[in-house]
Amino acid sequence: MGKNNHLKKVNLLAVSTAQNTNAILKEIIKKNHGCINLKIHLGDVTSDFKASSLVRMNNKPGTKGHLFKKNKSYIGADHKLLASEDFYQNLETFVDQLYRHSDAYRYKSHNLKNLQDYIDYYHILADAISNEIFSKEINHVLFFNIPHLAYDTIIYQIAISLRIPVTIVTQSLFPDKFFSLNKIECYGDFNQVGGIEKDEFLKLPKLNLFYMKKIKQKNEKSGRINLRTLIHFFMFIIFKMPSLFLKPISMLKILIRIQKIYKKFPKWRDPFANFFHKNELSYFEHLAEFENYNINFEENFVYFPLPMQPEMTTSAIGGEFRDQLLALEKLSNILPNGVKIYVKENPKQGSYARGPLFFHRLSRIKSICLVPSYTDTNLLAQKAIFVATVTGTVGWEALCKGKNILVFGHAWFKDFPGVVKYHENLTYEEIIKQKPNEKLILAKFQNLMALSHDGVIDRAYTNLVANFDIKININKTAQTISKLILRKEKVTFLKT
């Protein structure tokens, strides 16, 4: 398959599930007619195959039917992936990502129940996708985000095992800018080829974290059961426990538990705003135990905010530290006696990856203090000796304010001055010995902007761009991505 890398014609497999990226993809093919040929498109029902049906395990087809109906028999096309040195890590990553669609976290879930089910499905899916890749002679794969949704991850793993070139584009937090890379582990590794063409940033821009707009950094009066909660509660009963309709007393007991949980948290921290499952009850009841903790900001401590799971920040670019407790255990081994770790739960987190054993394992790390949900994250970062994170944006914000940062995963800012990347022989002194230099950070940021690309890939970020024009955006992003595919433009992140 490696021989295909040098063909002039690109036979493209693209993963694009949103209307805006579909429009960009269409323009890419139009601009490069006969040079870039779209052979396989995984997306919505208007695409060749419906991507979500592969994780929800339903029969909803794309325009070319369902992937499994086209690949009913074992072919053995997945042998390269199965022989990979990273096979077991790849499998673990896939299982972790696919588990987000399991019975405990989705009303309409897949029917995988145990480890063997996940292993079997991985083999079936790998063989079916590999066969499509071979039959269509795919020699390039395009992703409009870093693969983190199981179906895109296995495509990525297959492409890497077959040495098929990959182009990944992903939105940055900065207006009208997106990043590019060829391998996930390169995220944050600056491609040093090229220089700064313009000096438009006199200071570091302040991030507009619009997706955190409703999250407050203070305590307020407690919440209560609302209409949205009741809708999710009844959806849970309909899809998961219809027998509860015959047990009104049991329903009432659950509602009482829900109301008690609401009384323990500030109004803005709505535990069941997006989903309800009975498993969520135990999680929030346990979390509520820490809401009255009195924080001593005069103590020596390191601040570690927990990223939300499941998300790209952990399940893809977190690497082995998608297991955040592993990062905390490693951190505790580095710190000297008397230095605590203040851990703050993500304000949007639910019970995913937060079972009873999570809290038991957390409690075994004696230096850890779990702080209340309303604790001001800015004050925590300010008072901390340094900030530690897997890949969280809070690391960048703290770095801009002069704090040393320790990162465990592939954060986009991991190459910046003042950021220390975790390694097995890391010492406490190595982390704190050198304070971040604002001028050096600004110079690095200017370099990053020079290496990034103009345009919006993720439609949620269009509101950051003044006078956003859809047609102009489609044209310029399609032009840039075409160059990236044809290797006429350098990617943002590349290990050198």
C-alpha positions as CSV (number, residue, x, y, z in Angstrom):
1,M,0.0,0.0,0.0
2,G,3.0,2.3,0.6
3,K,3.6,2.4,-3.2
4,N,0.4,4.4,-3.6
5,N,2.0,7.3,-1.7
6,H,3.7,8.6,-4.8
7,L,0.7,8.5,-7.2
8,K,-0.2,11.8,-8.7
9,K,-3.9,11.2,-8.3
10,V,-5.2,11.2,-4.8
11,N,-7.9,8.7,-3.9
12,L,-9.3,10.2,-0.8
13,L,-11.2,8.9,2.2
14,A,-12.7,11.8,4.1
15,V,-14.4,11.8,7.5
16,S,-16.8,14.8,7.5
17,T,-20.0,14.8,9.4
18,A,-21.1,18.4,9.5
19,Q,-22.8,20.5,6.8
20,N,-20.0,23.2,6.8
21,T,-17.2,20.6,6.5
22,N,-19.2,18.8,3.8
23,A,-19.3,22.1,1.9
24,I,-15.6,22.5,2.3
25,L,-15.0,19.0,1.1
26,K,-17.1,19.5,-1.9
27,E,-15.1,22.6,-2.8
28,I,-11.8,20.7,-2.4
29,I,-13.0,18.1,-4.9
30,K,-14.3,20.8,-7.3
31,K,-11.0,22.8,-7.1
32,N,-8.9,19.7,-7.8
33,H,-11.1,17.9,-10.3
34,G,-9.3,14.7,-11.5
35,C,-6.4,15.3,-9.1
36,I,-8.2,14.7,-5.8
37,N,-10.9,12.1,-6.1
38,L,-13.3,11.5,-3.3
39,K,-13.6,7.7,-3.1
40,I,-15.1,7.2,0.4
41,H,-17.0,9.7,2.5
42,L,-18.1,8.9,6.0
43,G,-20.6,11.4,7.3
44,D,-24.4,11.8,7.5
45,V,-27.1,10.1,5.4
46,T,-26.1,12.0,2.3
47,S,-22.5,10.6,2.5
48,D,-21.4,7.1,1.3
49,F,-21.7,5.7,4.8
50,K,-23.3,7.1,7.9
51,A,-20.6,7.4,10.4
52,S,-22.7,7.5,13.6
53,S,-24.3,4.1,12.7
54,L,-20.9,2.5,13.3
55,V,-20.9,3.6,17.0
56,R,-24.6,3.4,17.6
57,M,-24.7,0.0,15.8
58,N,-27.9,0.7,13.9
59,N,-28.8,0.0,10.3
60,K,-29.1,3.6,9.1
61,P,-27.3,3.6,5.7
62,G,-25.6,6.3,3.6
63,T,-26.0,6.6,-0.2
64,K,-23.9,3.4,-0.7
65,G,-25.7,1.5,2.0
66,H,-24.3,0.2,5.2
67,L,-20.6,-0.7,5.6
68,F,-21.4,-4.1,7.0
69,K,-23.9,-5.0,4.3
70,K,-21.2,-4.4,1.8
71,N,-18.7,-6.4,3.8
72,K,-20.5,-9.5,5.1
73,S,-17.6,-11.9,5.0
74,Y,-14.1,-11.9,6.7
75,I,-11.5,-10.8,4.2
76,G,-8.4,-10.5,6.3
77,A,-7.7,-7.0,5.1
78,D,-7.0,-5.8,8.6
79,H,-3.8,-7.9,9.1
80,K,-1.5,-4.9,9.1
81,L,-3.4,-3.2,11.9
82,L,-3.6,-6.4,13.9
83,A,0.2,-7.0,13.5
84,S,1.0,-3.4,14.6
85,E,3.2,-3.0,17.7
86,D,0.6,-0.6,19.0
87,F,-2.3,-3.1,18.6
88,Y,-3.2,-3.4,22.2
89,Q,-2.9,0.4,22.8
90,N,-5.0,1.0,19.7
91,L,-7.7,-1.5,20.9
92,E,-7.8,0.2,24.4
93,T,-8.2,3.6,22.8
94,F,-11.0,2.4,20.6
95,V,-12.8,0.7,23.5
96,D,-12.5,3.8,25.6
97,Q,-14.0,6.0,22.9
98,L,-16.8,3.6,21.9
99,Y,-17.8,3.2,25.6
100,R,-19.3,6.7,25.5
101,H,-22.1,5.2,23.4
102,S,-22.8,2.4,25.9
103,D,-26.0,1.8,27.9
104,A,-25.0,4.0,30.8
105,Y,-24.3,7.1,28.8
106,R,-26.8,7.2,25.9
107,Y,-30.5,6.7,25.7
108,K,-30.1,5.1,22.3
109,S,-27.0,3.0,22.9
110,H,-25.1,0.2,21.2
111,N,-25.6,-3.3,22.6
112,L,-22.0,-4.2,23.5
113,K,-21.9,-5.5,27.0
114,N,-18.4,-6.9,27.8
115,L,-14.8,-6.7,26.8
116,Q,-15.1,-9.6,24.3
117,D,-18.0,-7.8,22.6
118,Y,-15.7,-4.8,22.1
119,I,-12.8,-6.9,20.9
120,D,-15.1,-8.7,18.4
121,Y,-16.5,-5.5,17.1
122,Y,-13.1,-4.0,16.7
123,H,-12.0,-6.9,14.5
124,I,-15.2,-6.8,12.4
125,L,-15.0,-3.0,11.9
126,A,-11.3,-3.1,11.1
127,D,-11.7,-5.8,8.5
128,A,-14.7,-4.1,6.9
129,I,-13.0,-0.6,6.7
130,S,-9.7,-2.1,5.6
131,N,-11.4,-3.9,2.7
132,E,-13.1,-0.7,1.6
133,I,-9.7,1.1,1.7
134,F,-8.1,-1.6,-0.4
135,S,-10.9,-1.9,-2.9
136,K,-11.0,1.8,-3.5
137,E,-7.2,2.1,-3.6
138,I,-7.3,4.8,-1.0
139,N,-3.9,6.7,-0.7
140,H,-4.9,9.6,1.5
141,V,-7.2,10.1,4.5
142,L,-8.6,13.5,5.6
143,F,-10.1,14.3,9.0
144,F,-11.8,17.5,9.9
145,N,-11.0,17.0,13.6
146,I,-8.5,15.0,15.6
147,P,-10.0,11.4,15.6
148,H,-11.7,10.7,18.9
149,L,-15.1,9.1,18.2
150,A,-14.1,5.5,17.7
151,Y,-15.1,5.1,14.1
152,D,-12.7,7.8,13.0
153,T,-10.0,6.5,15.3
154,I,-10.0,3.0,13.8
155,I,-9.8,4.6,10.3
156,Y,-6.8,6.6,11.5
157,Q,-5.2,3.5,13.0
158,I,-5.7,1.5,9.8
159,A,-4.2,4.4,7.7
160,I,-1.1,4.6,10.0
161,S,-0.6,0.8,9.9
162,L,-0.8,0.8,6.1
163,R,1.4,3.9,5.8
164,I,-1.3,5.9,4.0
165,P,-0.7,9.6,4.3
166,V,-3.1,11.4,6.7
167,T,-4.1,15.0,6.9
168,I,-5.8,16.2,10.1
169,V,-7.2,19.7,10.4
170,T,-8.6,21.0,13.7
171,Q,-10.0,24.3,14.9
172,S,-7.9,26.5,17.2
173,L,-9.2,28.7,20.0
174,F,-8.1,31.8,18.1
175,P,-10.4,33.6,15.7
176,D,-10.3,32.4,12.1
177,K,-7.4,30.1,12.7
178,F,-7.1,26.3,12.4
179,F,-4.2,23.8,12.9
180,S,-3.0,20.9,10.8
181,L,-1.0,17.8,11.5
182,N,-0.3,14.3,10.1
183,K,-0.1,12.3,13.3
184,I,-2.0,12.7,16.5
185,E,1.1,12.5,18.7
186,C,2.5,15.4,16.8
187,Y,-0.1,17.8,18.2
188,G,1.8,20.6,19.8
189,D,5.1,19.8,18.2
190,F,6.0,22.9,16.2
191,N,7.0,22.5,12.6
192,Q,10.0,24.8,12.7
193,V,10.1,25.1,8.9
194,G,9.3,28.7,7.8
195,G,9.3,32.0,9.7
196,I,7.1,34.7,10.9
197,E,5.7,36.8,8.0
198,K,4.0,39.5,10.0
199,D,4.1,40.9,13.5
200,E,0.4,41.5,14.2
201,F,0.3,40.4,17.8
202,L,1.7,43.0,20.2
203,K,0.4,41.0,23.2
204,L,-1.1,37.6,23.7
205,P,-4.8,37.6,22.9
206,K,-7.4,36.7,25.5
207,L,-9.3,33.6,24.8
208,N,-13.1,33.7,24.3
209,L,-14.2,30.4,25.9
210,F,-17.8,30.8,24.8
211,Y,-18.6,27.2,25.5
212,M,-18.0,27.9,29.2
213,K,-20.2,31.0,29.3
214,K,-22.7,29.6,31.7
215,I,-20.0,28.3,34.1
216,K,-19.5,30.6,37.1
217,Q,-16.5,30.9,39.4
218,K,-18.5,31.6,42.6
219,N,-21.0,30.1,44.9
220,E,-24.7,31.0,44.7
221,K,-28.1,29.7,45.8
222,S,-28.8,26.1,45.1
223,G,-30.7,24.8,42.1
224,R,-33.8,22.6,41.9
225,I,-35.5,20.2,39.6
226,N,-36.5,21.8,36.4
227,L,-38.4,20.9,33.2
228,R,-35.3,19.8,31.4
229,T,-34.4,17.5,34.2
230,L,-37.8,15.9,34.2
231,I,-37.7,15.4,30.4
232,H,-34.3,13.6,30.8
233,F,-35.7,11.6,33.7
234,F,-38.7,10.3,31.7
235,M,-36.5,9.6,28.7
236,F,-34.3,7.4,30.9
237,I,-37.4,5.5,32.1
238,I,-38.7,5.1,28.5
239,F,-35.5,3.9,27.1
240,K,-33.9,2.1,30.1
241,M,-36.4,1.2,32.8
242,P,-40.0,1.3,31.5
243,S,-41.0,-0.9,34.4
244,L,-40.6,2.1,36.7
245,F,-43.9,3.5,35.3
246,L,-45.6,0.7,37.3
247,K,-43.6,1.7,40.4
248,P,-44.6,5.2,41.3
249,I,-43.1,5.0,44.8
250,S,-39.7,4.1,43.3
251,M,-40.0,7.0,40.9
252,L,-40.7,9.3,43.7
253,K,-37.7,8.1,45.6
254,I,-35.4,8.8,42.7
255,L,-36.9,12.3,42.3
256,I,-36.3,13.0,45.9
257,R,-32.7,12.0,45.5
258,I,-32.4,14.3,42.5
259,Q,-33.8,17.2,44.4
260,K,-31.4,16.6,47.3
261,I,-28.5,16.7,44.8
262,Y,-29.7,20.0,43.3
263,K,-29.7,21.5,46.8
264,K,-26.0,20.6,47.3
265,F,-24.8,22.5,44.2
266,P,-24.9,26.1,43.0
267,K,-27.7,26.8,40.5
268,W,-25.4,27.1,37.5
269,R,-24.1,23.6,38.1
270,D,-27.0,21.7,36.6
271,P,-26.2,18.0,37.2
272,F,-28.8,16.6,34.8
273,A,-29.1,19.3,32.2
274,N,-27.9,17.0,29.3
275,F,-28.5,13.5,30.5
276,F,-30.0,11.4,33.3
277,H,-29.1,7.8,34.3
278,K,-29.4,6.2,37.7
279,N,-25.6,5.9,37.8
280,E,-25.4,9.7,37.8
281,L,-27.1,9.8,41.2
282,S,-24.2,8.1,43.1
283,Y,-21.6,10.2,41.3
284,F,-23.2,13.6,42.2
285,E,-24.0,12.4,45.8
286,H,-20.3,11.6,46.2
287,L,-19.2,14.8,44.6
288,A,-21.5,16.8,46.8
289,E,-19.5,15.7,49.9
290,F,-16.7,18.0,48.9
291,E,-18.8,21.1,48.3
292,N,-18.3,22.4,51.9
293,Y,-14.5,22.0,51.9
294,N,-12.7,25.1,53.2
295,I,-9.8,25.9,51.0
296,N,-6.6,27.3,52.5
297,F,-5.0,29.3,49.7
298,E,-2.0,29.9,51.9
299,E,-0.9,26.3,51.7
300,N,1.7,25.1,49.2
301,F,-0.2,23.4,46.5
302,V,-0.3,22.5,42.8
303,Y,-3.5,23.1,40.8
304,F,-4.8,20.2,38.7
305,P,-8.2,20.8,36.9
306,L,-9.8,17.6,35.6
307,P,-10.6,17.7,31.9
308,M,-14.1,16.6,30.9
309,Q,-14.5,13.0,29.7
310,P,-15.2,11.6,27.2
311,E,-13.7,14.3,25.0
312,M,-10.9,14.7,22.5
313,T,-8.7,16.4,25.2
314,T,-8.4,13.1,27.0
315,S,-9.4,10.2,24.9
316,A,-7.3,11.2,21.9
317,I,-4.6,13.7,22.7
318,G,-4.3,12.7,26.3
319,G,-2.5,9.5,25.3
320,E,-2.0,7.1,28.3
321,F,-3.1,10.0,30.5
322,R,-6.7,9.7,29.4
323,D,-6.5,7.9,32.7
324,Q,-6.3,11.2,34.6
325,L,-5.6,9.4,37.9
326,L,-2.4,8.0,36.5
327,A,-1.3,11.6,35.9
328,L,-2.2,12.5,39.5
329,E,-0.4,9.5,40.8
330,K,2.7,10.4,38.8
331,L,2.4,14.1,40.0
332,S,2.2,13.0,43.6
333,N,5.4,11.1,43.3
334,I,7.2,14.2,42.1
335,L,6.1,16.6,44.8
336,P,8.0,17.1,48.0
337,N,6.3,16.6,51.4
338,G,4.0,19.4,52.4
339,V,2.9,20.3,48.8
340,K,-0.7,19.4,48.2
341,I,-2.6,18.9,44.9
342,Y,-5.8,20.9,44.6
343,V,-8.1,19.0,42.2
344,K,-11.1,20.6,40.7
345,E,-13.7,18.5,38.8
346,N,-14.8,19.8,35.4
347,P,-18.1,21.7,35.8
348,K,-19.6,19.9,32.9
349,Q,-18.6,16.4,34.0
350,G,-21.1,13.6,34.5
351,S,-20.5,10.1,35.8
352,Y,-18.5,8.9,32.8
353,A,-15.2,7.5,34.1
354,R,-16.2,8.6,37.6
355,G,-17.3,5.4,39.3
356,P,-16.9,4.6,43.0
357,L,-13.4,3.1,42.3
358,F,-12.3,6.4,40.8
359,F,-13.0,8.2,44.0
360,H,-11.5,5.4,46.1
361,R,-8.3,5.5,44.0
362,L,-8.3,9.3,44.2
363,S,-8.5,9.1,48.0
364,R,-5.5,6.9,48.2
365,I,-3.3,9.8,47.0
366,K,-2.9,11.5,50.4
367,S,-1.7,14.9,49.0
368,I,-4.9,15.4,47.1
369,C,-7.8,17.8,48.1
370,L,-10.9,17.9,45.9
371,V,-12.1,21.4,46.0
372,P,-15.8,22.6,45.6
373,S,-17.3,23.2,42.1
374,Y,-17.6,26.9,42.6
375,T,-13.9,27.5,43.5
376,D,-12.4,30.2,41.3
377,T,-10.1,28.5,38.8
378,N,-8.3,31.8,38.2
379,L,-7.5,32.2,41.9
380,L,-6.4,28.6,42.1
381,A,-4.0,29.0,39.2
382,Q,-2.8,32.3,40.7
383,K,-2.1,30.9,44.1
384,A,-0.6,27.6,43.0
385,I,3.1,26.9,42.8
386,F,2.4,25.6,39.3
387,V,-0.5,24.3,37.2
388,A,-0.6,20.7,36.0
389,T,-2.9,19.4,33.3
390,V,-3.3,16.6,30.8
391,T,-4.0,19.0,27.9
392,G,-6.5,21.6,29.4
393,T,-6.8,25.2,28.2
394,V,-6.4,26.3,31.8
395,G,-2.7,25.5,31.3
396,W,-2.4,28.1,28.5
397,E,-4.3,30.7,30.5
398,A,-2.1,30.2,33.5
399,L,1.1,30.3,31.3
400,C,0.0,33.7,29.9
401,K,-0.1,34.9,33.5
402,G,3.4,33.8,34.3
403,K,2.8,30.4,35.9
404,N,4.9,27.3,35.2
405,I,2.9,24.5,33.5
406,L,3.3,20.8,33.6
407,V,1.5,18.9,30.8
408,F,1.0,15.1,30.6
409,G,-0.6,14.8,27.1
410,H,-0.3,16.4,23.7
411,A,-1.4,19.9,24.5
412,W,-1.2,22.4,21.6
413,F,0.9,24.7,23.8
414,K,3.3,22.0,25.0
415,D,6.3,23.5,23.1
416,F,5.9,26.9,24.7
417,P,8.6,28.4,27.0
418,G,7.5,27.7,30.6
419,V,5.8,24.4,29.8
420,V,7.4,21.2,31.0
421,K,6.4,17.9,29.4
422,Y,6.1,15.0,31.8
423,H,8.7,12.3,31.6
424,E,9.6,9.4,33.9
425,N,12.7,11.1,35.4
426,L,11.1,14.5,35.9
427,T,11.9,16.3,39.1
428,Y,10.1,19.0,41.1
429,E,13.1,21.3,40.7
430,E,13.0,20.9,36.9
431,I,9.4,22.1,36.8
432,I,9.8,25.3,39.0
433,K,13.4,26.3,38.1
434,Q,12.6,28.8,35.3
435,K,9.7,31.3,35.2
436,P,7.9,31.9,31.9
437,N,9.2,34.8,29.9
438,E,6.4,36.9,28.4
439,K,8.5,38.0,25.4
440,L,9.6,34.5,24.6
441,I,6.0,33.2,24.9
442,L,4.8,36.0,22.6
443,A,7.5,35.2,20.0
444,K,6.5,31.5,20.1
445,F,2.8,32.4,19.8
446,Q,3.6,34.5,16.7
447,N,5.4,31.5,15.3
448,L,2.3,29.4,15.9
449,M,0.1,31.9,14.2
450,A,2.4,31.9,11.2
451,L,2.3,28.1,11.0
452,S,-1.5,27.9,11.5
453,H,-4.1,28.5,8.7
454,D,-6.8,31.1,8.1
455,G,-10.4,29.9,8.3
456,V,-13.0,28.1,10.4
457,I,-13.4,24.3,10.4
458,D,-15.7,24.0,13.4
459,R,-18.9,25.8,12.8
460,A,-19.2,26.6,16.6
461,Y,-16.3,29.0,16.2
462,T,-17.8,31.2,13.5
463,N,-19.1,33.6,16.2
464,L,-15.5,34.5,17.0
465,V,-15.0,35.9,13.5
466,A,-16.2,39.4,12.8
467,N,-18.4,39.7,9.6
468,F,-18.0,36.0,9.0
469,D,-18.7,35.1,5.3
470,I,-19.6,31.4,4.6
471,K,-18.6,31.4,1.0
472,I,-15.2,33.2,1.6
473,N,-14.5,30.7,4.4
474,I,-15.3,27.7,2.3
475,N,-13.1,28.9,-0.5
476,K,-10.1,29.7,1.6
477,T,-10.2,26.6,3.8
478,A,-10.7,24.4,0.7
479,Q,-7.7,26.0,-0.9
480,T,-5.5,25.5,2.1
481,I,-6.6,21.9,2.8
482,S,-6.0,21.0,-0.9
483,K,-2.4,22.2,-0.5
484,L,-2.0,20.2,2.7
485,I,-3.3,17.1,1.0
486,L,-1.0,17.6,-2.1
487,R,1.9,18.4,0.3
488,K,2.2,21.9,-1.2
489,E,1.9,23.5,2.2
490,K,3.5,22.6,5.6
491,V,1.4,21.4,8.5
492,T,1.3,23.3,11.7
493,F,2.6,20.5,13.9
494,L,5.3,18.1,12.9
495,K,8.0,16.2,14.9
496,T,11.3,17.2,13.5
